[in-house]
Amino acid sequence: PIFTFGSINMDLVARVPKLPKPGETLTGYSFSTVPGGKGANQAVAVAKLGGSSQMVGRVGDDAFGQELLASLKAAGVQSDRIFIDRSTSSGVAMIAVNDQSENHIIVIAGANGNVDQSDLDRLMLTDSSILLLQLEIPFEIVQTAARSAKAIGATVILDPAPAPAVFPDELYGAIDIITPNATETEQLVGFPIQTQADAERAAEILQQRGTKTVIIKMGAQGVYCATEDDRFFMPVFPVVAIDTVAAGDAFNAGLAVALAEGHPMREAVRWGAASGALSTTKSGAQSSLSDRATLDDFLRK
Ligand code: ADP
């Protein structure tokens, strides 16, 4: 199966005419709660694409935690190894979006911030497993997870998001595939990624640090991929994008499902790009993820 070890959040989204100033009370238009967190998004995306998806992480002992567990289950994610942490709240992101689509976001890690070795111990990897990692749980435990998965012979795919302040060079060797977007790549290599040539140079640097496969997600431009024996740029699938939230998560899920089914890297990147493109045609995080029939249809066109 495809395992995800990562964050589970509830997004609390308020639509407002303008963002409030300190001390200001204003009346918003509407409010919604939407399951999110990069880990949960990727686990749900895998399940929807027909992959066998198992998630390990934590929620708090509150109503959001129960709702998050139920939504993972409803999406087909095996979630019986998710721990309910009685010491804290579920992870939340409090988001205000104004008429200009600008936002204020407050992220509270909550239970995600407590994920530790005891959670990692519930992750039952084998040499045929794929492990999806992101950076919304403590960095040290992500490092430990990558190293132990690598030792078992599992395939480790790291989405270095949100962009890390420091990223030790020794960690690259424990990652099989790293999938930064342009901003995260800049944080890792120290120069901006605007062109294909920038991506090529960045990928070479990351490969030299020890990760064999580097996939740079360049938003509406496309994807650059470098493996040990191949390198290519893939333009985006043309779609009318309305909301790019969780596009990167959808990409990683498409990539993982294709690899789990034995497809070569070029095809897996194509599945990732298709899954990412489809997610931009719908709004929200987990609400924007497509099912397998939609992906298959899209890939046939
Ligand atoms: P992230 O969401 O991690 O910031 P990107 O914005 O690069 O990552 O999006 C991930 C992937 O989703 C892209 O590499 C691409 O395949 C697809 N994608 C994103 N934006 C668009 C778009 N406007 N049109 C088509 N595909 C897109």
Boltz pocket constraint, residues with backbone or C-beta under 6 A from the ligand:
constraints:
  - pocket:
      binder: B
      contacts: [[A, 161], [A, 179], [A, 181], [A, 182], [A, 216], [A, 217], [A, 218], [A, 219], [A, 220], [A, 222], [A, 223], [A, 236], [A, 237], [A, 238], [A, 239], [A, 241], [A, 244], [A, 245], [A, 246], [A, 247], [A, 248], [A, 249], [A, 251], [A, 272], [A, 273], [A, 274], [A, 275], [A, 276], [A, 277], [A, 278], [A, 280]]
      max_distance: 6.0
